[in-house]
């Protein structure tokens, strides 16, 4: 390996020598200290390799022996460098493109908001811009975790916000609080889940529940205040009569604001058989690619699946559309994942562990992301059907107050 690198760095010349005194020619160049590599004799003459630095030293020996030298090929870094040196404009362009791409790769070129339904994308982007996350910003100067935390504090309908950077694209992923659909309670804060209220903080509005009370999903927690400038207290009968007799119109109602933190319970049950036959992926994967013109697909490699059973995944790669024009040609990649039949026999401990992990995963899907888990209980339910049933119960401490969907 070292010898090949050295030969490439020094440069080699492949030449053909023709004449009647080839033996004398070879002796003369060897006497002059020229090292000859891979010498071969043929009907036309002699072929050999020498270093680039020794090529001029062949002239005297060739003149004395009347030998004609013809260069067959050139190999090595000196010739590559000389070829690129003659193309200075192209080399400069490549260097400039590399520099521009290096600079652009450190910038934020696009920001996408994912997972939002009730939270406006424009609102998220405006708040993110105030926190420093905007296009053409230097990505190394951004604290994405701090930006995600600040956005979550500013957006009350967001249960969890995560900011991820993938190259020059930044994705803001939002998991919204579950908002019950109660048209008549628009502007009020209602309970997203059933739970036991432990703490109430009213910023604006009138509380409708008290600490220690059990609430159901959709129950009104804080109603909107009639006037945000007045204290948030329930209306009295006298005040109602005065409002009716007064000539001033009633002030418009303002949206309720506050927090209602409560203990919430989630649970899930899963049953795992001790003996099971199923089809699963073996881990073997085959890839193929092709070209798509409109609805027509031409597979260049791997036209059919090489496996008897397989899952087929198709991914399309196309240039981003510019205005109303879209590039008509797409490159598609097809991934075949082999499937095989598996007979599984589990012990009781293995079945219980798998049932517990599956039930815990299902519970986590029900939970609001990022909430505080207070306690977790795992119960094994007796079962005589050749399977193990496990129930996972999780207690959390979270904010229940969300705005009702109109």
URCOR-V403966 format. One record per backbone hydrogen bond with DSSP energy under -1.0 kcal/mol. NH is the residue of the N-H (numbers start at 1). CO is the residue of the C=O. If there is no record, write none. Layout:
# URCOR-V403966
nh=<NH;NH>
co=<CO;CO>
This chain:
# URCOR-V403966
nh=<5;6;7;8;9;10;11;12;13;14;15;16;17;18;25;26;27;28;29;30;31;32;33;34;37;40;42;46;47;48;49;50;52;55;58;59;62;63;64;65;67;68;70;72;73;75;77;80;81;82;83;84;85;86;87;91;92;93;94;95;96;97;98;99;100;101;102;103;104;105;106;107;108;109;110;112;114;124;125;126;127;128;129;130;131;132;133;136;137;139;141;142;147;148;149;150;151;152;153;154;155;158;159;160;162;164;166;169;170;171;172;173;174;175;177;182;185;186;188;189;190;191;192;195;196;197;198;199;201;203;204;206;208;212;213;215;218;219;221;222;223;230;233;240;241;242;243;244;245;246;254;256;257;259;261;262;263;264;266;268;270;272;274;276;278;280;282;286;288;290;291;292;293;294;296;298;300;301;311;313;315;317;322;325;330;331;332;333;334;335;336;337;338;339;340;342;344;346;351;352;353;354;355;356;357;358;359;360;361;362;363;364;365;366;367;371;372;374;375;377;379;381;388;390;391;392;393;394;395;396;397;398;400;402;404;405>
co=<1;2;3;4;5;6;7;75;50;73;48;70;46;68;21;22;23;24;25;26;27;28;30;29;49;47;45;17;40;15;37;13;11;52;55;56;58;59;60;61;62;18;16;14;14;12;8;76;77;78;79;80;81;82;84;87;88;89;90;91;92;93;94;95;96;97;98;99;100;101;103;104;137;168;168;170;172;120;121;122;123;124;125;126;127;129;128;108;134;106;138;139;143;144;145;146;147;148;149;150;151;155;175;175;173;171;169;166;110;164;112;162;114;160;157;180;182;183;185;222;402;219;400;215;263;213;261;261;259;257;257;223;221;197;210;195;191;216;189;189;206;227;231;236;237;238;239;240;241;242;225;187;204;201;199;398;196;396;394;392;390;388;386;344;342;340;338;336;334;332;298;330;296;328;293;291;289;289;337;335;333;331;325;322;292;317;290;315;288;313;286;311;284;309;280;278;276;274;347;348;349;350;351;352;353;354;355;356;357;358;359;360;361;362;363;368;397;395;395;393;391;389;272;270;379;268;377;266;375;264;372;262;260;190;188;180>
